[in-house]
Amino acid sequence: MVPPLEPAPLFPGVPGGPELFIVFVLFGIPLVLLLVGAVVLRGFLRGRSEDSGRVQELERRVEELEREDR
């Protein structure tokens, strides 16, 4: 007698249950942390460049005022 055929999974190799949780922990959480760090660093660096432009503008204004006083 031939044993009955078992149905093949629709998507073989796709993890589910505990395996899916492990995949999320190993790859999902570090990826999210990297993305958040990149966004924070980009905002920090952008803020510094805007501040340096403002400082240069104020230095020019101080020089103009000093020339007027003479």
C-alpha positions, 0 to 999 in steps of 0.5 A: 500500500502507498501511504497517503500524500501529505499536503505540501506547505504553501510557502515552504521555509517561511518561519512562524510562531517561535521562529518568527519571534526569533527572527524579529528579535535578531533582525527587527529590533537592531534594525529599528535601533539603527534607523532611530539612531540615524534619524537622531544623528541626522537631526543633531548634525542638521541643527549644528549646521544651522547654528553655525550659520547663525553664529556667522551671521551674528559675528558679521553684525557685531563687526558692522556695529564695531565699524559704526562706533569708530 
